[in-house]
Amino acid sequence: MIFEGEDAKDKALAFDGTDVRGWIPIVKATLWQSYPFGSSVPRYEHCMMFVSGYDTGLAKIDIQIALCKHFSSCGEVTLVAVLPTSRASIMIEGERCEEKALHLNGSFMGAIGRNESCS
């Protein structure tokens, strides 16, 4: 989502980790650059990864947090969606983000999950 206006960033970030009618958002600011005529485009490349192999018995929010932390070294994690197919979709923004994320293929996420693989 893109928020514009006075204090929009601070207001949006205030929702990070709060309960919004049963939904707990993970809110982070991303690097966007404004261009003429009101258009905004990201400064860095984007990549979308599909991840599997994590502990599907965990709560969805725990999976999202663990995956966000695990892939944070690859760039700005802008989306973590846990899918009903025992896979998660992760969007990352940053320089060489896809290359960095692929280096994590088969790596261990730590105590929160099992080995995960990217595709």
N, C-alpha and C positions, 0 to 999 in steps of 0.2 A: 504494500500500500504506500501511497505517497501522501504525506500530509504537508500542507502549505499554510502559511500564515504566522502571525505573531505567537511565539512560544509553542508552536506546533510540535517541534521535536521533544521538548521537555514534557509536554502533556501526553504525547504518545508513549514516551519512555516510562512514565509513571505507571502505566498498565503492566509493565514487565513483571511476571510472576504473581499477579493478583488474580483472584477468582472473579471471572466475569460470567455470571450465570452458569457455572459449572465448567467453563472453559478457562484454562490458564494460559494466556499468551506468553510467548517469548518475544520480547520486543527489543530490537537493536537498530541503531542508526546505521545507514549504509552511505557509501560515498557516491553522491550524485553531483553532477555539474549542470548548471543551467546554461541553456543556449538561447539565442535570439528567438523571438516569437513564442516564448512561453514553453518551449519543449525542453524536456530533461532527458538526458541519456546517461547511462552509467559510464564511469571512467575506465573500468576494467572489464575483462571478459567474464562471462558467466559459464557455469557448467551445471548439469543436472546429473546426479548419480542415483542409481537404484542400489540399495543395500539390503542384504539378507544375512542370516546366520546369527542374529542377536537373540537374546532370550525373550521369546514371544510371550512368556508367562508374566512378564513385568507390566506394570501400569504404563499406559501410553505416554504419560508425561515423563516418566523415568526414562523411557526409551528415547524420547525426543531430546531430553537434556543430555543424556549420555552421548548420543550421536552428534549433537551440536558441539559438545566439548571435544569429542574425538576428531572431528573434521575442522575444528577452529584453526589448526595450524596450516590449513590449505588456503585460507582466505576468510572472508566474511560469510558466515553461514546465514543465508537469508530465508530459508524455509526448510523445515523438517516435517514431513507428512508421513505418519505411520499408516500404511495401507492394510486393508483386510486380507491381503494375500501373503502375509508374513514377510513383507518387504517394506522398505521405507524409501521415500523419495527425498533427496536432499539437493537444494540449490546452493551453490557457492559462487561468490563473486570475488575476484582478485587476480592478480598477475600469476599466470601459470597454474591456476586453481585445479584444472583437470589433471594436469601432470602430477601435481602434488597429491591429489586425492587418489589417483591410481596407484601411487606408491604405498598407500595404506591397504591395498587389496590383500586380504588374508591375514591382516594384523589383528591383534587381540585388543579389545576395548577396555580390558581391566575387569575388576570384580563385578561390574554391572551386567556384563553380557558375555556371550561366547565369541568365537571367531566370526567376523563378518566379512563378506566379500562385496566388492563393488562391480557393477557392470554398466 
